[in-house]
Amino acid sequence: MNIDSQFSEDADRSDTRPILIIPYMWIGDFVRNHTVVRVLKERWPNRPVDLLTTSLCAPLVDYMPGVRAGIIWDLPRGRLAVARQFGLAKLLRERNYGTALVLPRTWKAAIAPALAGIPERVGFVGEFRFGLINRWRWGEKKLPRFIDKNAALAQADGAPLPPEWPVPQLRVPAEEIVRWRDANGLSAGAAVALAPGSVGVSKRWTYYPEAARLLVERGLEVWVVGGPAEKGLAQEIVAAGGPAVRDLTGTDLRNGVLAMAAAGVAISNDSGLMHVAAALDTPTMGIFGPTSPYLWAPLNNLAATVVQDKEMLSCQPCQSTICKMNDHRCMRDLAASEVVTIAQRVLSEAGAERGGS
């Protein structure tokens, strides 16, 4: 690739021009962006890194080490919104970015950085973005995982993938967790956080109500965490588990982050909250059926990758949002008692680790 001398790869580590990341805006993908931040900070330690964010994902930025600022700007998914693009471009121009990493392959994601005149705009070839991206990268389809595609853009062009990427990190101050518990009338004991939602019904394990009941019977406090779309599921889980189950679903993602940070263990479908919990270093159990843990599990270590192991189905992993074969057996054959047993083991191990530290 032809690079102007002023952008020669890593020529000047004293460069202080800020970098903007244009990320994917789903919650789990946004958490993964922190790996990209960490790669950039290792490569250019003196260059501030900002993230474009939606209002939904903005609270995550507050807990990401190494991120200078989140640029909150909501763009509609289904239309161009020309005025909004020009408004964003004006804002970006005022911040004097030297580099923009455009992670999505869509042409809409590259419009504002180009209008803002950001000198170096890095992205993969795709969607007729000639003129919008000026530092092309090739070979995206050869990269095995979503994180490989994104983090590779933060490396020098042509650099080999490392054996391991730096893992995403979310850091919540302990005093903020204490204030959150007090505000919600929650005890200081270890609780199990359940995240029953996901994008795509096929990824949803359906036995959370029974699991909540079993956890309460074992003397554990249970929190249901999620957004407004999970309110109905939360009500079912509370009805099954009784007063020891708290519905903590709501519109503010910060509340979900704090719940996951405070929990003793998190049980989650393959969803954004699974990535949140793992990045917080909360012992996290990820339930997988139609999706591949290799492709979609967090880079952070999971306390348990929960899959039904009675029979590997011919349709697994289908990566489909709706089950079209085998009556959702990949999730249906995973009993609540199995998940609860694993959760108790994880809690016990976490308690022993804290006691020994």
Solvent accessible surface area in square Angstrom, and as a share of the most:
residue,aa,sasa,rsa
1,M,103,0.46
2,N,138,0.71
3,I,40,0.20
4,D,68,0.35
5,S,104,0.67
6,Q,130,0.58
7,F,13,0.06
8,S,47,0.30
9,E,65,0.29
10,D,52,0.27
11,A,76,0.59
12,D,78,0.40
13,R,120,0.44
14,S,74,0.48
15,D,23,0.12
16,T,90,0.53
17,R,73,0.27
18,P,16,0.10
19,I,0,0.00
20,L,0,0.00
21,I,0,0.00
22,I,7,0.04
23,P,4,0.02
24,Y,58,0.22
25,M,33,0.15
26,W,125,0.44
27,I,37,0.19
28,G,8,0.08
29,D,22,0.11
30,F,0,0.00
31,V,1,0.01
32,R,15,0.05
33,N,1,0.00
34,H,1,0.01
35,T,0,0.00
36,V,0,0.00
37,V,0,0.00
38,R,66,0.24
39,V,13,0.08
40,L,0,0.00
41,K,57,0.24
42,E,112,0.50
43,R,29,0.11
44,W,22,0.08
45,P,64,0.40
46,N,79,0.41
47,R,2,0.01
48,P,35,0.22
49,V,1,0.00
50,D,0,0.00
51,L,0,0.00
52,L,8,0.04
53,T,0,0.00
54,T,27,0.15
55,S,65,0.42
56,L,93,0.46
57,C,0,0.00
58,A,17,0.13
59,P,13,0.08
60,L,0,0.00
61,V,14,0.08
62,D,92,0.48
63,Y,10,0.04
64,M,7,0.03
65,P,56,0.35
66,G,43,0.41
67,V,22,0.13
68,R,119,0.44
69,A,26,0.20
70,G,27,0.26
71,I,7,0.04
72,I,94,0.48
73,W,50,0.18
74,D,61,0.32
75,L,54,0.27
76,P,43,0.27
77,R,157,0.57
78,G,78,0.75
79,R,158,0.58
80,L,61,0.30
81,A,12,0.09
82,V,79,0.46
83,A,85,0.66
84,R,96,0.35
85,Q,6,0.03
86,F,115,0.48
87,G,25,0.24
88,L,2,0.01
89,A,0,0.00
90,K,118,0.50
91,L,51,0.25
92,L,0,0.00
93,R,129,0.47
94,E,112,0.50
95,R,79,0.29
96,N,112,0.57
97,Y,6,0.02
98,G,2,0.02
99,T,1,0.00
100,A,0,0.00
101,L,3,0.01
102,V,0,0.00
103,L,5,0.02
104,P,13,0.08
105,R,86,0.31
106,T,55,0.32
107,W,104,0.36
108,K,52,0.22
109,A,21,0.16
110,A,0,0.00
111,I,21,0.11
112,A,2,0.01
113,P,1,0.00
114,A,23,0.18
115,L,66,0.33
116,A,8,0.06
117,G,51,0.49
118,I,3,0.02
119,P,59,0.37
120,E,16,0.07
121,R,29,0.10
122,V,6,0.04
123,G,0,0.00
124,F,9,0.04
125,V,39,0.22
126,G,8,0.08
127,E,80,0.36
128,F,190,0.79
129,R,0,0.00
130,F,140,0.58
131,G,60,0.57
132,L,42,0.21
133,I,2,0.01
134,N,50,0.25
135,R,20,0.07
136,W,41,0.14
137,R,19,0.07
138,W,182,0.64
139,G,34,0.33
140,E,26,0.12
141,K,186,0.79
142,K,180,0.76
143,L,31,0.15
144,P,71,0.45
145,R,51,0.19
146,F,28,0.12
147,I,4,0.02
148,D,3,0.02
149,K,49,0.21
150,N,5,0.03
151,A,0,0.00
152,A,14,0.11
153,L,2,0.01
154,A,0,0.00
155,Q,27,0.12
156,A,25,0.20
157,D,55,0.28
158,G,76,0.73
159,A,37,0.29
160,P,115,0.72
161,L,64,0.32
162,P,46,0.29
163,P,141,0.88
164,E,144,0.65
165,W,14,0.05
166,P,26,0.16
167,V,55,0.31
168,P,5,0.03
169,Q,42,0.19
170,L,2,0.01
171,R,106,0.39
172,V,24,0.14
173,P,63,0.39
174,A,72,0.56
175,E,102,0.46
176,E,34,0.15
177,I,31,0.16
178,V,88,0.50
179,R,143,0.52
180,W,18,0.06
181,R,28,0.10
182,D,104,0.54
183,A,90,0.70
184,N,42,0.22
185,G,63,0.61
186,L,15,0.07
187,S,63,0.40
188,A,96,0.74
189,G,38,0.36
190,A,48,0.37
191,A,0,0.00
192,V,0,0.00
193,A,0,0.00
194,L,0,0.00
195,A,1,0.01
196,P,3,0.02
197,G,9,0.08
198,S,12,0.08
199,V,90,0.52
200,G,15,0.15
201,V,79,0.46
202,S,3,0.02
203,K,35,0.15
204,R,71,0.26
205,W,4,0.01
206,T,85,0.50
207,Y,60,0.23
208,Y,3,0.01
209,P,34,0.21
210,E,74,0.33
211,A,1,0.00
212,A,0,0.00
213,R,94,0.34
214,L,21,0.10
215,L,0,0.00
216,V,37,0.21
217,E,111,0.50
218,R,105,0.38
219,G,69,0.67
220,L,34,0.17
221,E,41,0.18
222,V,0,0.00
223,W,0,0.00
224,V,0,0.00
225,V,2,0.01
226,G,14,0.14
227,G,23,0.22
228,P,84,0.53
229,A,91,0.70
230,E,22,0.10
231,K,76,0.32
232,G,41,0.39
233,L,59,0.29
234,A,0,0.00
235,Q,107,0.48
236,E,101,0.45
237,I,1,0.01
238,V,45,0.26
239,A,87,0.67
240,A,41,0.32
241,G,11,0.10
242,G,23,0.22
243,P,139,0.87
244,A,37,0.29
245,V,6,0.03
246,R,84,0.31
247,D,47,0.25
248,L,10,0.05
249,T,14,0.08
250,G,27,0.26
251,T,114,0.66
252,D,77,0.40
253,L,15,0.07
254,R,74,0.27
255,N,35,0.18
256,G,7,0.07
257,V,0,0.00
258,L,11,0.06
259,A,0,0.00
260,M,0,0.00
261,A,23,0.18
262,A,11,0.09
263,A,9,0.07
264,G,7,0.07
265,V,0,0.00
266,A,0,0.00
267,I,0,0.00
268,S,0,0.00
269,N,0,0.00
270,D,9,0.05
271,S,16,0.10
272,G,17,0.16
273,L,21,0.10
274,M,0,0.00
275,H,9,0.04
276,V,0,0.00
277,A,0,0.00
278,A,3,0.03
279,A,1,0.00
280,L,21,0.11
281,D,101,0.52
282,T,11,0.06
283,P,36,0.23
284,T,1,0.01
285,M,0,0.00
286,G,0,0.00
287,I,0,0.00
288,F,2,0.01
289,G,3,0.03
290,P,3,0.02
291,T,13,0.07
292,S,16,0.10
293,P,45,0.28
294,Y,134,0.51
295,L,55,0.27
296,W,82,0.29
297,A,23,0.18
298,P,15,0.09
299,L,48,0.24
300,N,14,0.07
301,N,147,0.75
302,L,33,0.16
303,A,43,0.33
304,A,13,0.10
305,T,66,0.38
306,V,4,0.02
307,V,64,0.37
308,Q,12,0.06
309,D,123,0.64
310,K,128,0.54
311,E,87,0.39
312,M,141,0.63
313,L,9,0.05
314,S,111,0.72
315,C,29,0.17
316,Q,30,0.13
317,P,62,0.39
318,C,59,0.36
319,Q,74,0.33
320,S,29,0.19
321,T,76,0.44
322,I,104,0.53
323,C,46,0.27
324,K,168,0.71
325,M,110,0.49
326,N,57,0.29
327,D,103,0.54
328,H,33,0.15
329,R,73,0.27
330,C,10,0.06
331,M,2,0.01
332,R,97,0.35
333,D,33,0.17
334,L,2,0.01
335,A,39,0.31
336,A,2,0.02
337,S,57,0.37
338,E,62,0.28
339,V,0,0.00
340,V,1,0.00
341,T,86,0.50
342,I,40,0.20
343,A,0,0.00
344,Q,70,0.31
345,R,110,0.40
346,V,4,0.02
347,L,22,0.11
348,S,74,0.47
349,E,93,0.42
350,A,13,0.10
351,G,31,0.29
352,A,72,0.56
353,E,132,0.59
354,R,142,0.52
355,G,68,0.65
356,G,70,0.67
357,S,125,0.81
